[in-house]
């Protein structure tokens, strides 16, 4: 989590990747469509949620010969305690349960003590009974990237997890992990964050995964639960990241072209891999959309060229679905970049969306290593009737206020809350609270709670 002095910067990694592969993102956005019927439908972020998945990893990276191990040393959340306490929404009719990925279950009391202290200071309500440990150590706290994608299966009338293979490589980046700069981009199957990639499996396991019921396996301690309606399980078969996944409840998906550069199909020459032309990209996207349609019910895919040119290539850095017919697109102080954002906005308007805009200012966080832009206001968390928005804080009140007003205009029935990031893990233009949280559908959590002793 803490950059070591020898780790290359994201900018350096990007330069090395492009120098080695010659790969550049396409310049034109495109919409792909698939008319096939599917019994499943993707669950959007703004659907009713009963839980949020976050991580509490160590902050000391493993040694050079121990890349497969999770970080050790002092642990930290990537989000401030205030956000965790507020996410419980204890003042509402449907409080939210917090699921913390951490193998050391003794940390429960430490976490509860810290959150109680924060809640008392802010005069908020915190309930330790709504905090649950997922016994698994991750490599990072970016649960949005590797956490489960949820669907509803009309055939079984169950919710389901669609598991993608989390990869740190490909497209606009070769990752932020020690050693990634020397690895071929075709070897990106979560290779440097294997513990992250397994995170969705471990959450599913805690929620009484169907795999255990099928093979008769017992839970730790010899316990064997009775079958309960929890969720189905599907393997998507695609490399992807959750920060580059935005979906509506009506089967419309949007991402940057990173997904096309991460997923290859058999080709006749090396150039078709490293320098795909439009025909090759169309073939890749046709296959990707068919997979998304089969397992997630997606029928329309907006594949967008990232106007920012940043290393990460994730759509949540500049775009976000707010409802089935509403989308938020960033504005930029740079005219050339803003022109591309305008074109993306126009394309959504043509598809029947109401588009809202928010300025993502070009300011810097000096404490970041290296210094980086902050406050990607689109990198927010919609949680039931609340929206938590990352704000820059002192010295940037004008833009923060404008961002909160943009959300209020778009979602007048929601409570809009601005949250300042942690000093040691500040909100960045490429990484804020959307990246560090992942919702769990309300019905899934309710079913699990009902199956617990005394539930």
C-alpha distance (Angstrom), angle and dihedral (degrees) to the residues before:
residue distance angle dihedral
X1 . . .
X2 3.81 . .
X3 3.78 112.7 .
X4 3.79 114.4 -117.8
X5 3.82 117.8 -138.9
X6 3.81 92.1 -112.5
X7 3.80 95.3 52.1
X8 3.81 113.2 107.5
X9 3.77 116.8 -121.0
X10 3.82 120.8 -110.0
X11 3.80 88.3 -107.4
X12 3.80 91.5 53.8
X13 3.80 91.8 47.1
X14 3.79 90.5 51.4
X15 3.80 91.6 50.6
X16 3.80 91.6 49.6
X17 3.79 91.9 48.2
X18 3.78 94.0 50.9
X19 3.79 92.5 43.6
X20 3.80 91.0 52.7
X21 3.80 99.7 41.9
X22 3.78 104.9 23.1
X23 3.80 86.6 -136.6
X24 3.80 119.2 154.1
X25 3.81 126.7 174.4
X26 3.81 115.8 -103.9
X27 3.80 115.0 -99.9
X28 3.80 99.8 -140.1
X29 3.79 127.7 67.0
X30 3.77 119.8 -136.8
X31 3.81 139.8 -171.1
X32 3.81 119.2 -134.5
X33 3.81 123.2 -165.2
X34 3.79 136.4 -161.6
X35 3.80 121.8 -171.7
X36 3.81 97.3 -168.0
X37 3.80 117.2 123.5
X38 3.80 120.2 -118.5
X39 3.83 130.5 -171.6
X40 3.81 91.3 -141.0
X41 3.79 133.6 70.3
X42 3.79 128.4 -161.8
X43 3.80 118.8 -113.8
X44 3.81 112.7 -128.8
X45 3.77 124.6 -141.7
X46 3.80 91.1 -108.6
X47 3.83 94.5 57.7
X48 3.84 117.6 108.4
X49 3.80 107.8 -70.1
X50 3.79 128.2 -165.2
X51 3.79 98.6 -178.5
X52 3.78 145.6 25.7
X53 3.80 124.4 -147.8
X54 3.81 116.4 -142.6
X55 3.82 133.5 161.4
X56 3.80 135.2 -128.3
X57 3.82 103.7 -164.7
X58 3.75 132.1 167.6
X59 3.79 118.6 -94.2
X60 3.82 101.0 -141.5
X61 3.80 112.3 88.6
X62 3.82 117.7 -131.9
X63 3.79 119.1 -102.2
X64 3.78 122.3 -88.6
X65 3.81 90.7 -98.4
X66 3.80 93.4 45.5
X67 3.81 102.3 58.3
X68 3.80 92.1 140.5
X69 3.81 93.9 59.8
X70 3.79 123.5 92.9
X71 3.82 117.7 -114.3
X72 3.80 116.9 -85.3
X73 3.78 135.2 -159.2
X74 3.80 128.0 56.6
X75 3.79 114.0 5.2
X76 3.76 128.8 -134.5
X77 3.76 141.4 178.6
X78 3.78 115.5 -125.3
X79 3.79 89.8 -138.5
X80 3.81 128.6 59.6
X81 3.79 119.4 -97.8
X82 3.79 89.2 -117.3
X83 3.79 91.0 65.3
X84 3.81 92.8 48.3
X85 3.81 91.4 51.7
X86 3.81 93.0 45.6
X87 3.81 92.1 47.8
X88 3.80 89.7 65.3
X89 3.82 87.4 69.4
X90 3.80 90.3 -159.5
X91 3.79 91.4 169.2
X92 3.82 91.6 63.2
X93 3.80 133.4 81.5
X94 3.81 90.9 -109.5
X95 3.84 111.3 41.5
X96 3.79 117.2 -160.9
X97 3.81 126.5 -123.4
X98 3.80 119.6 -137.4
X99 3.81 117.8 -139.5
X100 3.81 113.4 -160.5
X101 3.80 121.1 -161.9
X102 3.81 105.6 -141.2
X103 3.80 127.9 129.9
X104 3.81 94.2 -154.9
X105 3.79 101.4 79.8
X106 3.82 89.7 -173.6
X107 3.80 86.4 74.7
X108 3.81 89.6 73.1
X109 3.81 93.6 86.3
X110 3.81 91.1 45.2
X111 3.79 91.5 52.0
X112 3.80 93.3 45.4
X113 3.80 91.5 49.9
X114 3.80 92.6 51.2
X115 3.79 93.4 46.6
X116 3.80 92.5 46.7
X117 3.81 88.5 53.1
X118 3.81 92.0 50.9
X119 3.80 92.7 45.8
X120 3.80 91.2 51.1
X121 3.80 92.4 49.5
X122 3.82 92.1 49.8
X123 3.81 94.6 38.2
X124 3.79 91.0 -121.1
X125 3.80 131.2 140.0
X126 3.81 119.8 -106.6
X127 3.82 125.6 -178.9
X128 3.83 117.0 -164.7
X129 3.81 89.9 -164.5
X130 3.79 87.5 68.7
X131 3.81 92.4 57.2
X132 3.82 117.0 89.6
X133 3.79 131.0 -177.9
X134 3.80 120.9 -133.5
X135 3.83 102.8 -155.5
X136 3.78 99.3 -131.4
X137 3.80 133.5 98.3
X138 3.78 115.5 -136.6
X139 3.77 129.4 -159.4
X140 3.80 94.1 -125.4
X141 3.80 142.3 7.1
X142 3.83 94.4 -115.1
X143 3.80 95.2 113.8
X144 3.81 91.8 160.3
X145 3.80 90.0 66.2
X146 3.80 98.7 50.4
X147 3.80 103.6 18.8
X148 3.82 122.2 107.7
X149 3.79 124.6 -74.7
X150 3.80 109.9 -137.2
X151 3.79 130.1 -141.0
X152 3.78 136.5 171.0
X153 3.80 115.7 -126.3
X154 3.80 112.6 -148.3
X155 3.82 90.9 -169.2
X156 3.83 94.4 59.5
X157 3.81 97.4 21.0
X158 3.79 87.4 -130.5
X159 3.75 133.2 119.9
X160 3.78 113.8 -115.6
X161 3.79 141.9 -158.9
X162 3.78 116.3 -128.2
X163 3.80 105.8 -159.8
X164 3.79 118.1 -150.8
X165 3.79 122.4 -171.6
X166 3.78 106.1 -105.4
X167 3.77 112.0 -135.4
X168 3.77 131.3 -177.9
X169 3.79 93.1 -164.8
X170 3.77 137.5 74.4
X171 3.78 140.5 56.1
X172 3.77 113.5 20.5
X173 3.79 96.1 6.1
X174 3.76 146.0 30.3
X175 3.76 92.4 -151.7
X176 3.78 136.8 -100.4
X177 3.79 99.0 -96.1
X178 3.78 126.8 114.5
X179 3.79 109.5 -94.2
X180 3.80 96.6 15.1
X181 3.80 92.6 115.7
X182 3.83 91.7 72.5
X183 3.81 98.5 47.3
X184 3.82 123.7 99.8
X185 3.82 111.5 -111.1
X186 3.81 90.2 -124.0
X187 3.82 90.6 68.4
X188 3.77 97.9 67.3
X189 3.81 103.4 122.5
X190 3.80 94.1 132.2
X191 3.79 85.1 -71.5
X192 3.79 95.5 154.5
X193 3.79 96.5 36.7
X194 3.81 103.6 39.1
X195 3.79 92.1 149.8
X196 3.79 90.4 55.3
X197 3.79 91.5 47.9
X198 3.81 89.5 56.2
X199 3.80 93.0 49.7
X200 3.81 96.4 95.4
X201 3.82 89.7 51.0
X202 3.81 91.9 52.5
X203 3.79 92.7 49.1
X204 3.80 89.5 48.9
X205 3.80 88.1 49.6
X206 3.80 91.6 54.1
X207 3.81 89.5 49.4
X208 3.84 90.5 55.4
X209 3.78 98.9 -93.2
X210 3.81 115.9 -138.4
X211 3.80 89.5 -127.8
X212 3.80 89.8 73.0
X213 3.78 91.8 51.6
X214 3.79 91.6 50.4
X215 3.80 97.0 50.6
X216 3.81 98.6 33.9
X217 3.80 93.5 -120.1
X218 3.78 118.5 160.1
X219 3.75 128.1 -132.4
X220 3.83 120.7 -113.8
X221 3.79 111.4 -65.8
X222 3.79 93.6 31.1
X223 3.78 93.7 -79.8
X224 3.79 116.7 148.0
X225 3.78 116.3 -168.0
X226 3.76 123.4 -147.4
X227 3.81 112.3 -107.7
X228 3.80 111.7 -85.4
X229 3.78 133.1 -178.3
X230 3.77 99.2 -98.8
X231 3.78 113.9 132.9
X232 3.76 145.7 -53.5
X233 3.79 122.9 -114.2
X234 3.80 129.5 -133.0
X235 3.79 132.1 171.8
X236 3.79 110.8 -140.5
X237 3.80 97.1 -160.9
X238 3.82 93.9 -142.2
X239 3.78 134.0 112.6
X240 3.77 108.8 -125.1
X241 3.81 148.3 134.3
X242 3.79 127.8 -128.6
X243 3.79 93.4 -131.1
X244 3.79 87.3 65.4
X245 3.80 94.1 51.1
X246 3.80 122.9 88.6
X247 3.79 118.5 163.8
X248 3.81 138.1 174.9
X249 3.77 126.0 -144.5
X250 3.80 89.2 -110.5
X251 3.81 98.5 63.7
X252 3.81 100.6 -92.0
X253 3.81 116.3 135.9
X254 3.80 130.0 -172.1
X255 3.80 131.5 -171.5
X256 3.77 141.1 141.2
X257 3.81 121.9 -93.5
X258 3.80 88.5 -94.3
X259 3.81 88.5 97.5
X260 3.81 90.1 60.1
X261 3.79 93.6 50.4
X262 3.81 92.7 47.1
X263 3.80 95.2 51.7
X264 3.78 119.0 57.8
X265 3.79 130.8 -177.4
X266 3.84 126.0 -154.3
X267 3.80 111.2 -68.6
X268 3.76 138.2 179.0
X269 3.79 101.0 -123.2
X270 3.78 141.6 24.2
X271 3.81 91.9 -114.7
X272 3.78 89.7 63.3
X273 3.80 87.8 61.4
X274 3.78 100.6 44.4
X275 3.83 99.4 29.4
X276 3.80 106.2 30.2
X277 3.79 115.9 -174.0
X278 3.79 123.3 -146.5
X279 3.80 92.5 -89.8
X280 3.80 91.0 54.5
X281 3.79 91.8 46.2
X282 3.80 90.7 50.1
X283 3.81 90.5 52.5
X284 3.79 91.1 49.8
X285 3.80 93.1 47.8
X286 3.80 92.1 46.7
X287 3.80 89.3 56.0
X288 3.82 93.2 43.2
X289 3.81 92.0 50.0
X290 3.81 91.8 48.2
X291 3.82 88.7 54.9
X292 3.80 91.0 46.7
X293 3.80 89.4 48.5
X294 3.80 94.2 48.2
X295 3.79 96.8 48.3
X296 3.80 103.0 23.9
X297 3.79 107.7 25.1
X298 3.82 94.0 -118.0
X299 3.82 113.3 159.6
X300 3.83 102.4 166.6
X301 3.80 124.1 45.8
X302 3.82 122.5 -170.9
X303 3.82 105.1 -158.5
X304 3.79 106.4 -168.1
X305 3.78 133.2 -167.0
X306 3.80 107.7 -125.2
X307 3.83 105.4 -116.4
X308 3.81 93.5 -164.0
X309 3.80 97.0 63.9
X310 3.81 90.3 -146.8
X311 3.77 121.5 154.5
X312 3.79 96.4 -110.1
X313 3.81 103.9 58.5
X314 3.83 95.0 -158.2
X315 3.79 118.8 148.4
X316 3.81 93.6 -143.5
X317 3.81 87.6 72.4
X318 3.81 89.5 70.7
X319 3.82 112.4 3.4
X320 3.80 140.1 48.2
X321 3.80 139.6 171.3
X322 3.81 108.5 -127.7
X323 3.81 96.8 -179.1
X324 3.79 138.5 -14.6
X325 3.80 89.4 -76.9
X326 3.82 102.9 25.1
X327 3.80 131.2 78.6
X328 3.80 133.2 178.9
X329 3.81 118.1 -143.9
X330 3.79 125.6 -175.4
X331 3.75 127.2 -117.6
X332 3.78 121.9 -145.1
X333 3.79 134.1 -149.7
X334 3.81 86.9 -137.2
X335 3.81 109.3 86.5
X336 3.81 96.3 -148.6
X337 3.80 92.3 50.8
X338 3.80 92.2 43.9
X339 3.80 90.3 53.4
X340 3.82 89.1 60.0
X341 3.82 90.8 47.3
X342 3.81 88.4 52.3
X343 3.81 90.1 53.8
X344 3.82 90.9 50.9
X345 3.80 89.8 49.1
X346 3.79 91.2 50.4
X347 3.80 91.1 51.4
X348 3.81 91.3 54.7
X349 3.81 91.4 47.4
X350 3.81 88.4 53.6
X351 3.82 87.9 54.3
X352 3.82 92.2 54.9
X353 3.81 100.1 -97.1
X354 3.78 125.7 136.8
X355 3.79 104.8 -129.7
X356 3.78 124.6 -149.1
X357 3.80 123.0 -169.5
X358 3.79 133.2 -149.1
X359 3.79 129.0 -175.0
X360 3.81 113.5 -121.2
X361 3.78 100.1 -161.0
X362 3.76 125.6 -140.3
X363 3.81 99.7 -119.6
X364 3.77 128.4 131.6
X365 3.78 139.7 -129.0
X366 3.77 106.0 -139.3
X367 3.81 92.8 -167.1
X368 3.81 92.2 61.7
X369 3.79 116.7 96.3
X370 2.99 102.6 -105.6
X371 3.82 101.2 14.9
X372 3.80 109.1 -101.9
X373 3.77 142.3 -178.2
X374 3.77 115.8 -87.7
X375 3.80 142.7 -153.3
X376 3.79 106.0 39.3
X377 3.79 89.8 -173.7
X378 3.80 90.9 -164.4
X379 3.82 88.3 62.9
X380 3.79 90.8 82.8
X381 3.81 134.6 129.3
X382 3.80 122.2 -117.2
X383 3.81 107.0 -159.5
X384 3.79 114.2 175.2
X385 3.82 107.9 -62.4
X386 3.81 93.9 -13.1
X387 3.79 130.6 81.9
X388 3.80 118.5 -160.2
X389 3.80 111.1 -158.1
X390 3.82 125.5 -165.6
X391 3.80 109.1 -126.2
X392 3.79 131.9 -171.6
X393 3.79 95.7 -133.0
X394 3.79 129.8 -160.5
X395 3.78 113.3 35.1
X396 3.79 94.1 18.5
X397 3.79 100.9 64.9
X398 3.81 94.8 127.0
X399 3.81 95.3 58.6
X400 3.80 92.2 38.7
X401 3.81 90.1 54.4
X402 3.80 91.5 48.0
X403 3.81 90.6 51.3
X404 3.80 93.3 50.8
X405 3.81 89.2 47.7
X406 3.81 90.7 53.4
X407 3.82 90.2 56.0
X408 3.81 91.3 46.0
X409 3.79 90.7 52.6
X410 3.79 91.8 49.4
X411 3.83 96.5 41.5
X412 3.81 107.3 27.2
X413 3.82 93.4 166.5
X414 3.80 93.2 55.9
X415 3.79 131.0 87.3
X416 3.81 107.7 -120.1
X417 3.82 116.1 -152.8
X418 3.80 125.7 -177.0
X419 3.82 116.2 -147.3
X420 3.81 126.0 -166.6
X421 3.81 114.0 -142.2
X422 3.80 128.4 -116.6
X423 3.82 113.5 -85.4
X424 3.80 91.5 -129.0
X425 3.83 93.4 45.9
X426 3.82 104.4 26.4
X427 3.78 125.2 -175.1
X428 3.79 108.6 -91.4
X429 3.77 132.1 -163.9
X430 3.79 87.1 -112.0
X431 3.81 98.9 36.9
X432 3.79 130.0 34.7
X433 3.81 139.1 133.0
X434 3.82 98.0 -51.4
X435 3.81 87.3 58.9
X436 3.80 92.4 50.7
X437 3.82 101.1 47.9
X438 3.83 137.3 55.9
X439 3.80 126.5 -167.8
X440 3.83 125.5 -133.5
X441 3.84 117.9 -152.9
X442 3.79 115.5 -103.2
X443 3.80 94.5 -124.7
X444 3.82 92.3 53.1
X445 3.80 91.3 53.3
X446 3.82 92.1 44.2
X447 3.80 92.4 52.1
X448 3.79 91.7 49.0
X449 3.79 93.7 47.9
X450 3.81 91.1 49.3
X451 3.82 90.0 55.6
X452 3.80 94.5 53.7
X453 3.82 120.6 99.1
X454 3.78 106.3 -81.1
X455 3.82 90.1 12.0
